Amino acid sequence: MKAARFYDRKDIRIEDIPEPELKPGTVAIDVAWCGICGTDLHEYLEGPIFIPPKGHPHPISGEEAPVTMGHEFSGTITALGEGVTGLEVGQNVVVEPYIIGEDVDTGEGQEYQLSENMNFIGLGGRGGGLSEKIVVEQRWVHPIGDVPLDEAALIEPLSVGHHAFVRSDAKSGDVAVVGGAGPIGLLTAAVLKAEGLTVYISELSEARKEMARNTGVADEVFDPREVDVAAKVKELTGGKGADVGFECSSVPVVLDMLMDAVRPGGVIVNVSIWGHKPEVDMPTLVLKEIDLRGTIGYSNDHPATIKLVQDGKLDLSKFITARIKLEELVDKGFDQLINNNEQHVKILVDPNA
């Protein structure tokens, strides 16, 4: 079967590899669509990061480069391993793409995303969505009902936004300000709107501002070159400030804006991955008793995220900006997202085309 294999920085090859073996407790899936994630771009430009480099196998998967990439994917079940129950051949599904220890409890309320040596399918080994077929453990497979398979490929990044929402302890009726309207910022805003929050977005890019407006994920979109975003949020909230802020840009001035924009006792959730250590306005954090929280991945967020889509509370089709073949992964996928990123939210890859 065809697969996109990461060998090293800027060295991704489309190769024929053996089909994965169905084992007890696993599920075989024909991949329909796979999204290209910002993490994939970081691996391509700067890696290996999550991908274990050659000679340094991952402690859980036992794999090292080259590995098959892709962790945002949907597909159809083609076979069930011995002992698998509750799933059926022919079901359309998405995969929660974790690699964690076999002894880690993934039950309700468990923070398994924080377990030792956690990694992701499509980065740390165990196949990936940028291939025609994959076999995964049953516990990571989530049926999607009648959600279209192309839209379903966005459920994984949408679950990142959902987990950020859960971490914030926000509730319907609260006011949120999102700093940055890149893919994760937009999808986080989509979750917030679906959960009944008022959402304000701060963004510089004209294309991304337009995307935020066209997708309906924000009540207002502000350009910080044109308006003092924190002052505007306070004005719109009667001087109070937002209940919660979401940092989705990894830009220090955005974090500063959020510190100013949230109310005393408010919460800021950092969603973005920083490549450097930013300065944090500790005096403001102390004097306003702001709660600054981190978030990584998701933890039992997929079912709730899928239900938001099934209930029609958000339209994922608006976030798909291109569909390409596997052979076009680098030139029409990675290169576009690197050099023309403002025009794209999510590029989907069809591994079978």
N, C-alpha and C positions, 0 to 999 in steps of 0.2 A: 504494500500500500504506500501511497505518497505521504510524506510528512516533512514539515519544516524543522530542520535540526540546527541547533545553536552549537557551533564549535568554539567560537571565540568572538571577541569584539569585532563588529562589522563583518562577521563571517557566519552567515546563515545559509544553509544549503537545502534545496528541495531534493529529497532522496527517496528511493524505494527501500522500505524496511519491512521486516516480517510483521504480520498481523499479531496483535497481543493475544495471549493465551487466557481463556476463560478458566478461572479457578473457583473452588468452593467459596461462597460468600461474596462473589463478585458479579458484576453486571456488564454485559457487552453492549456497546452503544455505537451506532453509526452516527458520526458527527454531521450535523446539518450546517451550522454556522459557527464561526468563532470570531470574536472581536479582538482588535489589537488594543492592548492596554498601555498606559503610560509606563508601567513597569517594564513591559517588553521593549519599549523604546530606550529606557535607561540601560537595559541589558545590552542592547544592540550598540549603543553609543559608548557606554562606560564599563560594561560588564567584563567578566562575570560578577554578579552581585548576589542575587538569590540562587542563581545557577551555580552548582558546585563545579569549580574548575577541574580540569583533567589532573588526575593524581590526588584529588582531595574529595573522595566520595562522600555524599551526604550521609550522616549517621543513621538516618531512618530508612531512606530509600535505597541506600547503598550505591546510588548512581552518580556519575560524573559526566562532564561534557565529553562527547556531544549528547544533548538531550532534545527531545521533541518539545516545542514551545506551544503556548496557548492555554489560557486558563479561564477565558470567558466564552463558554460554548454551550450549545444546545444540540439535541439529537434524539434519536429514536432507539429504544431498546430492541436488540435483535436476539439476545439469549440471556438466560439466567443461570448462574452457577448453582451448584448443589447447596441447599439450605437457604436460598433466598426466598423470602415471602413478602407479600404485600405489593409486589410489582408485577407487571405483565409485559410479555413480548408485544411490541407495537405501540407501547406508550411513548409519548413525547415527554422528554425530561430535560432538566438542567443538572449540572454537577456543582456541588460545593467543593471547590478544588483544593482541599487540604491534604497535606502530608503531615500526620502527627503520629505519635507512638501508639501502638496497638492497645496499651493499657490506659490510655487517656479517656476519661468519661466524657462523652459528648451529649449527655442528657440535658434536659431542660435546666437552665440556670447555670450551667457549667461554662467557665471561661476558657474553653479549650484553645481559643485563638492565642492564648498567652502561654501555652505549654512549651516545654523545652524542645529546642530544635525544630519548631514548627516551620514548615515550608509549604509550597503550593505545587499541585499537579500542573505540569506545563512549564515549571521553572526548576523544581528540585528533583524531577524525574517522574516515573510512573505514567509515561505517555503525555499527551497533550491534545488540545482541541485543534491545533493546526496539523491535523492528520485525518485520514479518512475514518479510522476506527479507534476506539479506546475501550479499555476494561478498567472499571473502578470498583472499590468496595461499596457494598450496598448502602452503608450509612451516609454516603455522600450524594445519593441520587434522589432528586426531587421531581415528582410528576408535575406537569404544568397545565394539564387539561387542554383547553382549546386556545391557549395563548399561541399565536403564530411563532414558528420556530426562529424566524429572523429576529423578532422582537425579544424572544426569550433569551437570546445571547446577551442581552443587556441586563439580565436579572442579577448576574454576579456583581458588576459595578454598582447597580442600584442597591444591592444588599449592603455595600460599603456605606452608602448614604443612609440607609435605614439604621445601621449599627451606630452611626454618628448621631442620628436622631435619638436613639435609645439612650446613648451615653449622656445626652444633654438633659434628660429628664423633662424635656419640653412637653407641652400638651396643647390640644386644640384650643385656639383662641389666643395663644401666645404670639409674640412678635419676634421674628428672627431676621438677622442680617447676615448675608452670605458674602464673604470676601473672595471674589474670583469666580468667573463663569466659564471655566474650562469644563471638560467632561465630568469630573467628579463634583465640581461646584454646581453644575446644572442638574445632575442627577440627585444630589443631596437636596437641592431646592425643590425638585419634583416630589420627593418624599415628604418634605415639610408641608408643601401645599396640599398633598393628598391626605395628610394627617390633620389638616384644618388650621394651620398656622398662617399668619400674615407674613409674607416674605419680601424683603428688600435685598437687592443684589448690588454690589459695587464692582464695576468692571471698566477697564480702559478700552478694550478692543471693540471697534464698531461692529465687526462680524459677530462677536460673542454677545454683545448687547442685543443685537437683532435676534440672535438665536434664543436668548432668554425671553424676549418679548414674544417671538413666534410660537414658542413651546408653551407659553402660559405659566411658567414656573415661578414668576415673580409678580407681585402687585406693583412694584416700581423698580426701575433699573436706573442707577445713578452712575455718572462718570465723575470720578474724583478730581478730574481736571476742571470740571465745570461747577461742582458744588461740593461744599464741605459735607461729606456723607454722614458723619457722626452728628453734626448739627441738624441735618435734615431729618435723620431718624428720630432725634429728640423732639423736633418740631412736630412730626407726625404722631408721636406718642404722648403729646401733651407735656413734654419736658422730662418724661420719665426715662426714656431709653429703651432699647430692645431687651427682651427677656433673655435672649440667647444669641450668640454669634458663632459662625462656622468659618474657620480659616481654611481656605481651599486654594491658596495661591503660593505658599512658601515665600512670600514677599514681606519683609519686615514692616514697611509702612502700612500694609494691610492689617497686620496684627495690632499695630498701634491704633489704627482707626477703630478696630473692634473693641479695644480696651476703653476707648472713649465712648463708643456708641452703645454699649450695653449698660443697663441700669445698675445701681449699687446692689450687690448681692446676685448679680447675673452670672451666667455661665458662658464660657467660650470653649468650644470644642475644636481642637486642631486636627483637621482631616488630612492635610497635605503632608507629603514626605519631604523633609528639609535636607538639602545637601550640605548645609552649613549650620553653625550654631548662631541663632539670631539673638540680639539683645532683647530683653523683655522688660517692659516698664513696670518694675516691681513696686515703686511707690504707688502708682495708680492701682495696681492689683491689690495692694494691702489696704489703702484708704477706702477703696470701693468694695472690699471683700469679694473680689471677683474669683470665681472658681474656674481655673484653666485646666482642661482635661484633654488627654490624648485618646486616640481611637485607632485601632488596627483591624483590618479585615471585618469579620462578622462572627457571630456566635448564635446559632439557631435563629438567624434573621431571615433565611431563605423562605420558609413557609409564609411568614407575614408579608414579605415583599411580593411573593407570587400572588397572594390574595389581593393586595392592592391593585395589581395589574388585572387580575381576573374580574375584580369588581368594577373595573372601568374608571378607577380614580386617577389614572395617569395614562398617557398615550406614548408608548415607547417608540412608535414608528417615526415620530418627529425628530428623534435623536440620531437616526441612521442617516449618515451623509454620503456613504459610498458602499458598493458591494464589488468585491474583486475575486479573482481566482487565486489559488494557492501559488501558482507560478508568478503572480504579480505582487507577491507579498512585500518585497523590498522596494521596487520602483513605484508601484501605485499605492502601497500601504505605508511602510515605514518612512519613505522619502517624503510622501505627502504630509504625514503627521509631523515630521521634523521641519520641513521647509514651508508648509502651507497650513499650519496647525489651526489658525484662526478660522479657517473655512470648514473645519471638520469637528464633529463631536465623536462619532463612532464609525469606524470603517470595519465592515464585516467581510470575512473571508469564507468562501465556499471551498472546502478541501476536495470536493468531488467534481468541481467544474473543470 
